[in-house]
Amino acid sequence: MVMPVRFGTDGIRGRASDEITVELAYRLGRAVASVFSVPVYVGYDTRESSPTLAAAVLAGLSDGGATGVNLGYFTTPGVAVIAQQRGGAGVVVSASHNPYYDNGLKVLGVGGAKLDHATEAAVESALNVAESPTAKEFATVDIDESAEHDYATHLRALAPGDLSSLSIVIDCANGAASHVAHELFATTGATLRMIHDQPDGRNINEGSGSTHVESLVAAVLESGADLGLALDGDADRLIAVDSEGTVRDGDDLMVLFALDRHERAVLGGGVVVTSMSNLGLYRALDAAKVEIEETDVGDRNVLLALEDKGWILGGEQSGHVIFRDLAPTGDGLLTGLLLGELVVRKGPLADLAGGAWRRVPQDLFNVSLEHFSDDIVQGLFNELLEVYDVDRADVRLLVRPSGTEPLVRIMIEALNAEFVEVFAERLKSLYGA
């Protein structure tokens, strides 16, 4: 009996071969074929399980009567762009920032958009009744070799600036961007140093990329670079490093892009952020009279809110930044190009970020879902409110289960830095985090 499958916050993720199986990938292809009547573009990241899973998706699409196009190693936002350009839907085989032994399956709607809830439910229902494969191996589908160049050309058309005055270090996380980032940024004229761009199937995100920026910080300082750009495994998010070695996350980027667009009267409304954004971001944008809409965590929630409000800019602290007027989803490579253009126009990133806002003391950490107790967390929080005599309005605690891993994500922030430090250290000590 096939157990029902449900989509998480970003498609389906789990351990490759155990949870994300060839059979599941095939059935997903059959399901997508039954829901969409357009060509389906399939791309995948560089983990060792991805090509086989993609072959199964393509076989399921074919057996379901759909036209499946193999894009080969491809970024998630790149699949979205190709689907948008060519009027199709998309499937991405990737577990984003997770380790190599995980994988995932993500469906993009017609035009490369994130699925709305109704379409996602339709795909999920179709998946749970889809036929299983009769074969154990699937025929190789030729890769569309033109797609990667088309994608890079498209991004440069969106961000055509001359970056020849900049020295940039790019960390590809040994992921999907390893095959396109150098080609793309070489056209800007920037002096480039590439790191973690040699994927071997198992080194994706390992000590690299947007979740492990230590080596990028070191490379920026060693090179005397103007800018460092860290992508994740599927390149839909970006974390930056300024010339002083300070890490600049999605909150920094959203503040800078929002204020710049507001000054130039091209913001097109307000900014959508998630509940994880720093309180300092709210204060900076409020001071500039920029309206803010808050959503639950997840870039799809941000995109749906942007569409509902008719706004352009939104994102997450983790580095997803969405320019709805330019792309159907967040794209780390596009964000990097636009950030480079901003630095060329307005000056060093350290000066821009330092002058634009002040981050409220904050700590983000994960604890195991297996041992988590909300009573313990809330009890400690209430105890420290009394100990430090802190105004409740000046403190924010967010506790949420991860949508992709067996973890609970905890965020604590307060104007009182000691409150944050003590709360975080006591919980980390208790949970061994």
C-alpha positions as CSV (number, residue, x, y, z in Angstrom):
1,M,0.0,0.0,0.0
2,V,1.4,3.4,-1.0
3,M,1.3,5.9,1.9
4,P,-0.3,9.3,1.1
5,V,2.2,12.0,0.3
6,R,1.7,15.6,1.4
7,F,3.6,18.7,0.3
8,G,5.6,20.6,2.9
9,T,6.4,24.3,2.8
10,D,8.7,23.8,-0.3
11,G,7.5,20.7,-2.1
12,I,8.4,17.2,-0.8
13,R,11.7,16.6,0.9
14,G,13.4,13.7,2.7
15,R,16.1,11.2,2.7
16,A,17.0,10.2,-0.9
17,S,16.2,6.6,-1.7
18,D,14.3,6.1,1.6
19,E,11.7,8.8,1.4
20,I,12.4,10.5,-2.0
21,T,12.4,7.4,-4.1
22,V,12.5,6.7,-7.8
23,E,8.9,5.4,-7.6
24,L,7.8,8.7,-6.0
25,A,9.5,10.8,-8.6
26,Y,7.9,8.7,-11.4
27,R,4.4,9.1,-9.8
28,L,5.0,12.8,-9.4
29,G,5.7,13.0,-13.2
30,R,2.4,11.2,-13.8
31,A,0.6,13.5,-11.5
32,V,2.0,16.7,-13.1
33,A,1.1,15.3,-16.5
34,S,-2.5,14.9,-15.4
35,V,-2.8,18.4,-14.0
36,F,-1.0,20.5,-16.6
37,S,-1.5,20.5,-20.4
38,V,1.8,22.3,-21.2
39,P,5.4,21.2,-21.6
40,V,7.1,20.6,-18.3
41,Y,10.7,21.6,-17.8
42,V,12.7,19.4,-15.4
43,G,15.9,20.6,-13.8
44,Y,18.0,19.2,-10.9
45,D,20.8,20.1,-8.6
46,T,24.2,18.4,-8.2
47,R,23.6,15.9,-5.4
48,E,24.3,12.3,-6.5
49,S,20.7,11.2,-6.4
50,S,19.3,14.0,-8.6
51,P,19.9,12.7,-12.1
52,T,18.2,9.4,-11.4
53,L,15.3,11.0,-9.8
54,A,15.0,13.5,-12.7
55,A,15.0,10.6,-15.2
56,A,12.1,9.0,-13.2
57,V,10.1,12.3,-13.3
58,L,10.7,12.6,-17.1
59,A,9.5,9.0,-17.6
60,G,6.4,9.7,-15.6
61,L,5.7,12.8,-17.6
62,S,6.1,10.9,-20.8
63,D,3.9,7.9,-19.7
64,G,1.3,10.4,-18.6
65,G,1.1,12.0,-22.0
66,A,3.1,15.2,-21.3
67,T,6.1,16.7,-23.0
68,G,9.0,16.7,-20.6
69,V,12.1,18.7,-21.3
70,N,15.4,17.8,-19.6
71,L,17.3,20.9,-18.5
72,G,20.1,19.0,-16.8
73,Y,21.8,20.6,-13.8
74,F,19.8,23.8,-13.3
75,T,18.9,26.3,-10.6
76,T,15.4,26.4,-9.2
77,P,14.8,30.0,-10.4
78,G,16.4,29.1,-13.7
79,V,13.7,26.4,-14.3
80,A,11.1,29.0,-13.4
81,V,12.6,31.4,-16.0
82,I,12.7,28.8,-18.7
83,A,9.1,27.8,-17.9
84,Q,8.1,31.5,-18.1
85,Q,9.9,32.1,-21.4
86,R,8.5,29.0,-23.0
87,G,5.0,28.9,-21.6
88,G,5.4,25.7,-19.6
89,A,5.4,24.3,-16.1
90,G,8.4,23.0,-14.1
91,V,9.7,20.3,-11.8
92,V,12.8,20.7,-9.8
93,V,14.7,17.9,-8.1
94,S,16.6,19.5,-5.2
95,A,16.7,19.7,-1.5
96,S,18.0,23.3,-1.6
97,H,20.3,23.9,1.4
98,N,20.0,20.4,2.9
99,P,22.9,17.9,2.9
100,Y,23.6,15.7,-0.1
101,Y,21.9,12.7,1.3
102,D,18.5,14.5,1.2
103,N,16.6,15.3,-1.9
104,G,13.3,16.9,-2.9
105,L,10.7,17.4,-5.6
106,K,9.2,20.7,-6.3
107,V,6.5,21.6,-8.8
108,L,6.3,25.0,-10.5
109,G,3.1,26.2,-12.1
110,V,2.5,27.5,-15.6
111,G,4.9,30.3,-16.3
112,G,7.3,29.2,-13.5
113,A,5.1,30.6,-10.7
114,K,4.9,29.0,-7.2
115,L,1.8,26.8,-7.0
116,D,-1.2,28.3,-5.4
117,H,-2.9,26.2,-2.8
118,A,-5.6,24.9,-5.1
119,T,-3.2,23.7,-7.7
120,E,-0.9,22.2,-5.2
121,A,-3.8,20.2,-3.7
122,A,-4.7,19.0,-7.2
123,V,-1.1,17.8,-7.8
124,E,-1.0,16.2,-4.4
125,S,-4.3,14.4,-5.0
126,A,-3.1,13.2,-8.4
127,L,0.2,12.0,-7.0
128,N,-1.5,9.8,-4.4
129,V,-3.5,7.9,-7.0
130,A,-0.8,7.9,-9.7
131,E,0.4,4.6,-11.1
132,S,3.8,3.2,-10.1
133,P,6.4,2.5,-12.7
134,T,6.7,-1.0,-14.3
135,A,10.3,-0.5,-15.2
136,K,13.3,-0.2,-12.7
137,E,15.4,1.9,-15.1
138,F,14.4,4.8,-17.4
139,A,15.7,5.9,-20.8
140,T,18.1,8.8,-20.9
141,V,16.5,12.0,-22.1
142,D,18.7,14.4,-24.1
143,I,19.5,17.7,-22.3
144,D,18.3,20.9,-23.8
145,E,21.8,22.5,-24.1
146,S,20.4,25.9,-25.1
147,A,18.5,26.6,-21.9
148,E,21.4,27.5,-19.6
149,H,22.6,30.2,-22.0
150,D,19.1,31.5,-22.5
151,Y,18.7,31.8,-18.7
152,A,22.0,33.7,-18.3
153,T,21.2,36.0,-21.2
154,H,17.8,36.7,-19.6
155,L,19.3,37.6,-16.3
156,R,21.8,40.0,-17.9
157,A,19.0,41.7,-19.8
158,L,17.3,42.3,-16.4
159,A,20.5,43.6,-14.8
160,P,22.7,44.9,-17.5
161,G,25.0,47.0,-15.3
162,D,28.8,47.3,-15.7
163,L,30.4,45.8,-12.6
164,S,34.0,46.2,-13.9
165,S,34.9,48.3,-10.9
166,L,34.2,45.5,-8.5
167,S,36.1,42.5,-7.2
168,I,33.6,39.7,-6.3
169,V,34.0,36.3,-4.6
170,I,31.2,33.9,-5.5
171,D,30.4,30.8,-3.4
172,C,28.3,28.4,-5.4
173,A,27.8,25.9,-2.6
174,N,28.9,23.2,-5.0
175,G,25.4,23.3,-6.2
176,A,23.3,24.0,-9.3
177,A,24.8,27.5,-9.8
178,S,28.3,26.0,-10.3
179,H,27.4,25.5,-13.9
180,V,26.2,29.0,-14.7
181,A,27.5,31.6,-12.1
182,H,30.9,32.2,-13.7
183,E,29.5,32.5,-17.2
184,L,26.9,35.0,-16.0
185,F,29.1,37.2,-13.8
186,A,32.0,37.2,-16.3
187,T,29.8,39.2,-18.7
188,T,29.6,42.0,-16.1
189,G,33.4,42.8,-16.3
190,A,33.9,42.2,-12.5
191,T,37.1,40.6,-11.3
192,L,35.9,37.2,-10.1
193,R,37.1,34.6,-7.7
194,M,34.9,31.4,-7.6
195,I,34.9,29.1,-4.6
196,H,32.9,25.9,-4.0
197,D,32.1,25.5,-7.7
198,Q,33.4,21.9,-8.2
199,P,30.4,19.6,-7.3
200,D,31.1,15.9,-6.8
201,G,27.7,14.7,-5.9
202,R,28.3,14.8,-2.2
203,N,29.8,18.2,-1.4
204,I,26.7,20.3,-2.1
205,N,26.3,22.8,0.8
206,E,29.1,21.1,2.7
207,G,30.8,23.9,4.7
208,S,29.8,26.3,2.0
209,G,27.1,28.4,0.5
210,S,24.5,30.6,2.2
211,T,24.2,28.5,5.3
212,H,28.0,28.2,5.9
213,V,29.6,31.6,5.0
214,E,32.8,31.3,7.0
215,S,34.9,30.4,4.0
216,L,33.4,33.1,1.9
217,V,34.2,35.7,4.6
218,A,37.8,34.4,4.7
219,A,38.0,34.6,0.9
220,V,36.7,38.1,0.7
221,L,39.1,39.4,3.4
222,E,42.0,37.5,1.8
223,S,41.3,38.8,-1.6
224,G,40.5,42.3,-0.6
225,A,37.3,41.9,-2.5
226,D,34.5,44.5,-2.6
227,L,31.7,41.9,-2.3
228,G,31.1,38.3,-1.5
229,L,28.0,36.4,-2.8
230,A,26.9,33.1,-1.2
231,L,24.3,31.0,-3.0
232,D,22.6,27.8,-1.7
233,G,22.3,24.4,-3.4
234,D,19.6,25.4,-5.8
235,A,20.6,29.1,-6.0
236,D,17.2,30.7,-5.0
237,R,18.7,32.5,-2.1
238,L,21.7,34.8,-1.6
239,I,23.6,35.9,1.5
240,A,26.2,38.7,0.9
241,V,29.5,39.6,2.6
242,D,30.8,43.2,2.6
243,S,34.4,44.2,2.1
244,E,34.9,44.3,5.9
245,G,33.8,40.6,6.2
246,T,30.4,41.4,7.7
247,V,27.7,39.0,6.7
248,R,24.6,40.7,5.2
249,D,21.5,38.6,5.1
250,G,18.1,38.9,3.5
251,D,17.0,41.6,5.9
252,D,20.0,43.8,5.0
253,L,19.3,43.3,1.3
254,M,15.6,44.0,1.6
255,V,16.2,47.2,3.5
256,L,18.7,48.4,1.0
257,F,16.6,47.5,-2.1
258,A,13.5,48.9,-0.5
259,L,15.0,52.2,0.4
260,D,16.8,52.6,-3.0
261,R,13.6,51.8,-4.9
262,H,11.6,54.1,-2.6
263,E,14.0,57.0,-3.2
264,R,13.8,56.4,-7.0
265,A,9.9,56.1,-6.8
266,V,10.0,52.6,-8.3
267,L,9.2,50.5,-5.2
268,G,5.6,50.0,-6.4
269,G,4.0,49.8,-3.0
270,G,5.4,48.3,0.2
271,V,7.6,45.3,1.2
272,V,6.4,41.8,2.2
273,V,8.5,40.1,4.9
274,T,8.1,37.1,7.1
275,S,7.8,36.8,10.8
276,M,11.5,35.9,11.0
277,S,12.6,39.4,9.9
278,N,14.5,41.5,12.4
279,L,12.7,44.2,14.4
280,G,15.3,46.6,13.1
281,L,14.0,46.2,9.6
282,Y,10.5,47.2,10.7
283,R,11.9,50.3,12.3
284,A,14.0,51.4,9.4
285,L,11.2,50.9,6.8
286,D,8.7,52.6,9.1
287,A,11.0,55.6,9.4
288,A,11.1,55.9,5.6
289,K,7.3,55.5,5.5
290,V,7.5,52.2,3.6
291,E,4.5,50.0,4.2
292,I,5.2,46.4,5.5
293,E,3.1,43.3,5.2
294,E,4.1,40.3,7.3
295,T,3.5,36.7,6.3
296,D,4.3,33.2,7.7
297,V,7.7,31.8,6.8
298,G,8.1,30.5,3.3
299,D,8.9,32.3,0.0
300,R,5.7,31.0,-1.5
301,N,3.8,32.9,1.3
302,V,5.8,36.0,0.4
303,L,5.0,35.7,-3.3
304,L,1.3,35.1,-2.7
305,A,1.2,38.2,-0.5
306,L,3.0,40.2,-3.2
307,E,0.4,39.1,-5.8
308,D,-2.4,39.9,-3.4
309,K,-1.1,43.4,-2.6
310,G,0.1,44.1,-6.2
311,W,3.5,44.9,-4.8
312,I,7.0,44.2,-6.2
313,L,9.5,43.5,-3.4
314,G,9.6,40.9,-0.7
315,G,11.7,38.2,0.9
316,E,13.0,36.4,3.8
317,Q,15.9,36.8,6.2
318,S,17.4,33.6,4.9
319,G,18.2,35.2,1.6
320,H,15.2,34.7,-0.6
321,V,14.5,38.1,-2.2
322,I,11.7,38.4,-4.7
323,F,11.6,41.1,-7.4
324,R,8.1,40.4,-8.7
325,D,8.5,42.9,-11.6
326,L,11.6,41.0,-12.8
327,A,11.2,37.3,-12.0
328,P,8.6,34.7,-11.1
329,T,10.4,33.7,-8.0
330,G,13.4,34.5,-5.8
331,D,16.7,34.2,-7.7
332,G,20.0,34.4,-5.9
333,L,22.0,35.1,-9.1
334,L,19.6,38.0,-10.0
335,T,19.8,39.4,-6.5
336,G,23.6,39.2,-6.7
337,L,23.6,41.2,-10.0
338,L,21.3,43.8,-8.7
339,L,23.3,44.1,-5.5
340,G,26.4,44.6,-7.5
341,E,24.7,47.4,-9.5
342,L,23.6,49.0,-6.2
343,V,27.1,49.0,-4.8
344,V,28.5,50.5,-8.1
345,R,25.8,53.3,-7.9
346,K,25.8,54.1,-4.2
347,G,29.1,52.9,-2.6
348,P,30.5,50.1,-0.5
349,L,28.0,47.6,1.0
350,A,29.3,48.1,4.5
351,D,28.6,51.8,4.3
352,L,25.2,51.3,2.7
353,A,24.0,48.7,5.2
354,G,25.5,50.4,8.2
355,G,23.9,53.7,7.4
356,A,20.5,52.3,6.5
357,W,19.5,50.4,9.6
358,R,20.4,48.9,13.0
359,R,19.8,45.3,13.7
360,V,18.1,44.5,17.0
361,P,20.0,41.8,18.9
362,Q,18.7,38.4,17.7
363,D,19.5,34.8,17.8
364,L,18.3,32.0,15.6
365,F,18.8,28.4,16.3
366,N,17.4,24.9,15.8
367,V,16.5,22.2,18.3
368,S,15.5,18.6,17.7
369,L,11.8,18.1,17.2
370,E,12.0,14.8,19.0
371,H,13.0,16.4,22.4
372,F,11.3,19.7,22.0
373,S,8.9,21.0,24.7
374,D,7.0,24.3,24.2
375,D,6.3,24.5,27.9
376,I,10.0,24.6,28.7
377,V,10.6,27.4,26.1
378,Q,7.7,29.5,27.2
379,G,8.6,29.0,30.9
380,L,12.1,30.2,30.3
381,F,10.8,33.2,28.3
382,N,8.4,34.3,31.0
383,E,11.0,33.8,33.7
384,L,13.5,36.1,31.9
385,L,10.8,38.7,31.3
386,E,10.5,39.1,35.0
387,V,14.3,38.8,35.8
388,Y,15.2,41.5,33.3
389,D,12.0,43.6,33.8
390,V,11.7,43.8,30.0
391,D,8.7,45.4,28.3
392,R,6.9,42.7,26.3
393,A,6.7,45.0,23.3
394,D,10.5,45.1,23.1
395,V,10.9,41.3,22.9
396,R,9.9,38.9,20.2
397,L,9.9,35.1,20.4
398,L,9.0,32.9,17.5
399,V,8.9,29.1,17.6
400,R,8.0,27.1,14.5
401,P,8.6,23.6,13.2
402,S,10.8,23.3,10.2
403,G,8.9,22.5,7.0
404,T,11.9,20.6,5.6
405,E,13.7,18.9,8.5
406,P,12.8,17.3,11.9
407,L,13.7,20.5,13.8
408,V,12.1,23.3,15.6
409,R,13.4,26.8,14.7
410,I,13.5,29.3,17.5
411,M,14.1,33.0,17.1
412,I,14.5,35.4,20.0
413,E,15.1,39.1,19.7
414,A,15.0,42.0,22.1
415,L,16.4,45.5,22.6
416,N,18.2,44.1,25.6
417,A,21.1,42.1,24.2
418,E,21.8,40.3,27.5
419,F,18.2,38.9,27.5
420,V,18.7,37.4,24.0
421,E,22.1,35.9,25.0
422,V,20.9,34.3,28.2
423,F,17.7,32.9,26.7
424,A,19.5,31.4,23.7
425,E,22.4,30.0,25.7
426,R,20.2,28.4,28.3
427,L,18.1,26.7,25.6
428,K,21.0,25.6,23.5
429,S,22.7,24.1,26.6
430,L,19.5,22.3,27.5
431,Y,19.0,20.9,24.0
432,G,22.6,20.5,23.0
433,A,22.1,22.8,20.1
